């Protein structure tokens, strides 16, 4: 915060009530921007005491209450500001946001429609209207308001991506592609947009075009093996087996324990008659055994922890009575949804759709169908006997997304 501005405004505190209220209002706003909400609340009270009809002071007070999640009280301050000045657009906008937090969507819609009548070209108001219609399950009206929004800000990549998402939900793939592509042109680092465009080209059998999008995704997320596997799969499905083999080898060098990569290396080497197949098959068997052992140990650790927890509860229950109020704990969830209305819901769903698309698409000449559907026996018996019980601190093993789960490895490909 500008120290000089604060000191200058503080010199007006001893002036007459109107000047004092204006100075306190500005101070409250400055402290609010600095997220010093206690000081912002203090100066908002000073401004209201000096001039209770000051709408800006009432808005500042409402804002400090809003961040404390007392939305009903915040709404009262905004409504009082509107009673003092019916044309106060800040109070009307904030009241609409407050009604959204209270899930009073129709009241919020009424606020923003009134605000649109005053601010005809406000992109923020149009986006709020589109978001409210989407929450009210009226996608056509939501699309209409987004169209008005991009007429005002035609290069907004988030608005364009939202239009693409809504057209995709309505089943209009061509329109969705148009808006997603425009969004990508203005902001080529949105991983959700990149993933959708790559999946679109795979669905339309243009795997070569999908490669460039997955390559960009690899640049953005270099430690995410999924994108590199997608690139190799696109080469394989387009018939470029040599390039697919090189890509899988590079993936194996970076991620030596990735099972999907090893499975495809075994298949490619087998179909191309390469001597490396035995080496990759041996590595695959070893990695799968290691994975199975880790999963078994993780399960045994979790089961041991659960038994210890149950035994502890039973012993404590036998030693002392516990009141009902002591056994119940409240865990309030803070609503962290942004008021901009951006939805983060579709990320995992998109990944699942993309993985399903790659699994269902036929490859070129289908050379990789497994000859046997028998599962590889990865069981393991420790020759040294059962393992000693470990401390109950085992964490759940994170299971990687299996984007190539449809590929089975036949026993005939493994060394004797």
Helices and strands as residue ranges (DSSP letters): H 3-10, H 17-33, H 37-50, H 55-66, H 71-84, H 89-101, H 105-118, H 123-135, H 139-152, H 157-169, H 173-186, H 191-203, H 207-220, H 225-237, H 241-254, H 259-271, H 277-319, H 324-327, H 346-360, G 364-366, G 411-413
